[in-house]
């Protein structure tokens, strides 16, 4: 199955969302699925051989320690 994962936060962050997301992506990959990840453009272009498409990220005033993607 082809799967597109779209997330507002990803590596190099190490919070709970990213931890669970990377675990799920590994599980899907090990199950034989074809995956593409769309995430904030923070310097990560691949994750364990899976393409990461970077979207420009911006800081938001109430969460200055993290950049996120938003429309």
C-alpha positions as CSV (number, residue, x, y, z in Angstrom):
1,X,0.0,0.0,0.0
2,X,1.2,3.5,-0.7
3,X,1.0,5.8,2.4
4,X,1.5,9.5,2.7
5,X,2.3,10.7,6.2
6,X,1.7,14.4,6.8
7,X,2.8,15.9,10.1
8,X,3.3,19.3,11.6
9,X,6.3,18.1,13.6
10,X,9.1,15.6,12.9
11,X,12.7,15.0,13.4
12,X,15.0,16.4,14.7
13,X,12.4,17.0,17.5
14,X,12.3,14.2,20.0
15,X,8.9,14.8,21.7
16,X,6.2,12.1,22.2
17,X,4.5,12.8,18.9
18,X,7.7,12.3,17.0
19,X,8.6,9.2,18.9
20,X,5.3,7.5,18.3
21,X,5.2,8.7,14.7
22,X,8.7,7.3,13.9
23,X,7.8,4.0,15.6
24,X,4.6,3.8,13.4
25,X,6.5,4.6,10.2
26,X,9.1,1.9,11.0
27,X,6.2,-0.6,11.6
28,X,4.6,0.4,8.3
29,X,7.9,0.1,6.4
30,X,8.6,-3.3,7.9
31,X,5.2,-4.4,6.8
32,X,6.1,-3.7,3.2
33,X,4.3,-0.4,2.7
34,X,5.6,2.4,0.4
35,X,5.8,5.6,2.5
36,X,6.4,9.3,1.8
37,X,6.6,11.8,4.7
38,X,5.6,15.4,4.5
39,X,7.0,17.4,7.4
40,X,8.6,20.7,8.4
41,X,11.8,21.5,6.5
42,X,14.3,21.2,9.3
43,X,17.2,19.5,7.6
44,X,15.9,15.9,7.5
45,X,15.6,14.6,3.9
46,X,15.2,10.9,4.6
47,X,14.2,8.7,7.5
48,X,15.5,5.2,7.3
49,X,15.5,5.3,3.5
50,X,12.0,7.0,3.4
51,X,11.8,10.3,1.5
52,X,10.9,13.3,3.7
53,X,9.4,16.2,1.7
54,X,10.2,19.4,3.6
55,X,7.6,22.2,3.8
56,X,8.8,25.6,5.1
57,X,8.4,25.9,8.8
58,X,7.8,28.9,11.0
59,X,7.9,29.7,14.7
60,X,4.6,30.6,16.2
61,X,4.5,33.2,19.1
62,X,3.1,30.8,21.8
63,X,5.5,28.0,21.0
64,X,8.8,29.6,20.3
65,X,11.0,26.6,20.9
66,X,9.6,24.7,17.9
67,X,9.1,25.4,14.2
68,X,5.9,23.9,12.7
69,X,4.3,23.7,9.3
70,X,1.0,25.5,8.8
71,X,-1.1,26.8,5.9
